[in-house]
Amino acid sequence: MTTPSSRNPAAAPDIANAAADTGPQAPGWHGGWLFAPQVQHRASPNHGPRPAGACIDLAVLHSISLPPGQYGTGCVAQLFTNQLDWEAHPYFQSIRGLEVSAHFFITREGAIWQFVSADARAWHAGASAWRGRSNCNDDSIGIELEGLEGHAFAADQYPALAWLLAHLAAQYPLAHLAGHEHIAPGRKNDPGPGFDWPRLLALLPPALRHRLRLPPGI
């Protein structure tokens, strides 16, 4: 994740009105927001516009837990919305003032939260490069999994992630899937060896499984 130099001055989108337009039961996209019974929304101010002509063809998998190794605290959502109490835990002093976000966050129970429109540039990748392009924030979708790098992820997270990737691929020209560790080697290690790539791939629709290009060795 990274802190960019400027914040998008635009107001947060009217998610409630978008949901009313789309309908609560029919999965669909509205302004980069995915509306489905499986997805909850909480708009983050930490985003900006993508460069003109950006091709959104990469999904980046991350892991996060706050405090590290503690789950279900609500602190990840607070971080992404700039509402984290920096005094609530000693670890938070090490990230004090951090302004970051991801497009999506999947809890240990498989609940999906969206924080940034997929049409916008979330602040998740930092200094990075993949498929011959740098600055992966410009043209990627960031997906955070609640977990700790090197540790196992929860069973319910895999079908939720596969469902999300399938819906992203139906809306955007996804052609690549990688971890933060792959696009920022030596700087980041997530999601780490605890993430079961074969398990995820087995849950993807066959056409999507063949369409996505993965890091070497996966």
C-alpha distance (Angstrom), angle and dihedral (degrees) to the residues before:
residue distance angle dihedral
M1 . . .
T2 3.75 . .
T3 3.78 143.5 .
P4 3.82 110.2 -128.0
S5 3.74 124.9 -150.4
S6 3.80 97.0 -111.9
R7 3.77 140.4 24.6
N8 3.76 126.4 -129.5
P9 3.82 104.1 -103.5
A10 3.79 92.8 -153.8
A11 3.78 117.5 110.3
A12 3.79 119.2 -108.3
P13 3.81 112.5 -85.4
D14 3.78 120.1 -98.1
I15 3.79 95.7 -105.7
A16 3.79 94.5 173.6
N17 3.80 93.0 57.6
A18 3.78 91.4 44.6
A19 3.79 89.9 52.9
A20 3.79 91.0 50.6
D21 3.79 90.3 51.7
T22 3.80 93.7 48.7
G23 3.79 98.2 41.6
P24 3.79 125.7 -119.6
Q25 3.82 97.5 -107.5
A26 3.80 104.0 41.6
P27 3.82 114.0 78.3
G28 3.77 108.0 -130.0
W29 3.79 146.5 134.2
H30 3.77 128.3 -103.9
G31 3.79 120.0 176.7
G32 3.79 91.5 -23.1
W33 3.81 93.8 -49.6
L34 3.79 118.5 119.9
F35 3.78 113.5 -138.3
A36 3.80 117.5 -162.2
P37 3.81 135.8 122.3
Q38 3.81 88.6 -100.4
V39 3.82 94.9 57.8
Q40 3.80 129.4 75.6
H41 3.79 123.9 -170.7
R42 3.77 134.4 -139.8
A43 3.79 114.5 163.6
S44 3.79 117.8 -132.1
P45 3.80 121.0 -153.5
N46 3.79 89.1 -147.3
H47 3.78 103.9 96.5
G48 3.77 142.2 85.1
P49 3.79 141.4 -168.1
R50 3.77 120.7 -66.5
P51 3.81 117.6 -121.7
A52 3.77 114.9 -88.4
G53 3.77 111.0 -85.3
A54 3.80 95.1 14.6
C55 3.80 112.4 167.4
I56 3.80 107.8 -142.9
D57 3.80 97.5 -149.6
L58 3.83 103.7 132.8
A59 3.80 131.9 77.0
V60 3.80 115.5 -164.4
L61 3.80 121.4 -158.0
H62 3.80 119.6 -148.3
S63 3.78 136.9 171.8
I64 3.78 126.4 -138.3
S65 3.79 139.5 166.5
L66 3.77 129.5 168.5
P67 2.91 120.0 -120.9
P68 3.82 88.6 19.8
G69 3.80 110.5 -92.5
Q70 3.80 94.4 11.0
Y71 3.80 117.2 110.7
G72 3.78 135.6 -162.1
T73 3.81 93.9 23.3
G74 3.80 97.0 125.7
C75 3.79 89.2 -130.3
V76 3.81 95.1 117.4
A77 3.80 91.0 59.9
Q78 3.80 89.3 45.8
L79 3.81 90.6 52.2
F80 3.79 93.2 49.5
T81 3.81 91.2 49.9
N82 3.83 96.2 43.7
Q83 3.80 92.1 -113.3
L84 3.80 100.9 112.1
D85 3.79 115.0 130.4
W86 3.80 102.3 -128.7
E87 3.81 90.4 -160.1
A88 3.81 95.0 54.8
H89 3.82 95.7 86.9
P90 3.82 133.8 12.2
Y91 3.82 91.7 -122.4
F92 3.79 91.1 61.3
Q93 3.80 90.3 69.4
S94 3.81 88.4 69.0
I95 3.81 91.1 59.1
R96 3.79 98.0 33.3
G97 3.79 112.1 151.0
L98 3.80 94.2 12.4
E99 3.80 113.5 151.6
V100 3.79 111.1 -163.2
S101 3.78 141.1 137.2
A102 3.76 144.9 178.2
H103 3.76 128.5 -149.2
F104 3.82 92.8 -123.3
F105 3.81 138.7 16.9
I106 3.81 123.6 -164.9
T107 3.80 117.1 -159.5
R108 3.80 126.1 -145.2
E109 3.80 87.8 -98.7
G110 3.80 92.4 54.9
A111 3.81 96.7 -105.6
I112 3.80 112.4 150.0
W113 3.80 121.7 -141.2
Q114 3.79 124.2 -173.6
F115 3.80 118.5 -155.0
V116 3.82 104.2 167.3
S117 3.79 133.0 33.4
A118 3.79 109.4 -103.4
D119 3.79 86.9 -131.3
A120 3.82 88.8 63.6
R121 3.80 132.2 71.0
A122 3.81 110.7 -103.3
W123 3.79 120.6 -161.6
H124 3.80 103.5 -118.9
A125 3.81 112.9 107.2
G126 3.79 107.7 53.1
A127 3.80 119.1 -174.0
S128 3.78 101.4 1.6
A129 3.78 147.3 139.5
W130 3.80 135.0 -163.3
R131 3.80 138.6 161.0
G132 3.81 90.2 10.5
R133 3.81 95.1 -53.8
S134 3.80 131.3 103.6
N135 3.81 129.8 -149.8
C136 3.79 95.7 45.9
N137 3.80 91.9 -168.8
D138 3.80 86.8 74.5
D139 3.79 96.7 66.9
S140 3.80 110.1 11.5
I141 3.78 140.6 88.8
G142 3.81 113.8 -127.2
I143 3.81 117.4 -144.9
E144 3.80 119.0 -174.7
L145 3.80 119.4 -159.5
E146 3.78 117.2 -157.3
G147 3.77 102.0 -116.0
L148 3.77 147.4 87.7
E149 3.78 122.0 -92.6
G150 3.78 111.0 -104.0
H151 3.80 93.0 21.3
A152 3.80 127.1 99.6
F153 3.77 119.7 -93.2
A154 3.80 123.4 -131.6
A155 3.81 121.2 -91.6
D156 3.81 93.2 -122.9
Q157 3.79 92.2 58.2
Y158 3.81 95.0 66.6
P159 3.83 100.0 61.6
A160 3.81 89.7 41.6
L161 3.79 90.5 53.1
A162 3.81 92.4 45.7
W163 3.83 90.1 50.6
L164 3.80 91.2 49.3
L165 3.81 93.6 48.1
A166 3.79 90.9 50.5
H167 3.80 91.4 53.0
L168 3.80 92.0 45.5
A169 3.80 90.5 50.5
A170 3.80 90.4 52.1
Q171 3.81 90.3 56.1
Y172 3.81 104.4 32.3
P173 3.83 133.2 37.7
L174 3.81 94.2 -105.6
A175 3.78 110.4 179.1
H176 3.82 102.9 150.7
L177 3.81 135.7 53.1
A178 3.81 122.4 -173.6
G179 3.77 142.7 151.5
H180 3.78 125.8 -112.7
E181 3.80 85.9 -110.0
H182 3.81 89.9 61.9
I183 3.80 98.7 48.3
A184 3.83 93.8 42.2
P185 3.83 105.0 30.0
G186 3.77 115.5 -175.3
R187 3.79 91.1 16.7
K188 3.81 100.9 59.3
N189 3.81 132.8 30.9
D190 3.78 103.7 -176.0
P191 2.92 141.1 156.8
G192 3.80 81.4 13.3
P193 3.81 135.4 -179.1
G194 3.80 92.5 -42.5
F195 3.80 90.4 71.8
D196 3.80 112.4 94.8
W197 3.81 105.0 -142.6
P198 3.84 95.6 178.0
R199 3.80 89.4 52.7
L200 3.79 91.2 54.5
L201 3.79 93.9 44.9
A202 3.80 91.6 51.4
L203 3.82 89.1 58.4
L204 3.81 96.1 51.0
P205 3.81 121.0 96.1
P206 3.84 107.7 -96.3
A207 3.80 93.4 -116.2
L208 3.81 91.5 53.4
R209 3.80 92.3 44.1
H210 3.80 89.4 57.0
R211 3.79 93.3 41.9
L212 3.81 97.8 55.4
R213 3.79 119.6 83.7
L214 3.79 111.5 -145.3
P215 3.80 133.7 -161.4
P216 3.81 115.2 -83.5
G217 3.78 113.2 -83.3
I218 3.81 96.4 28.0
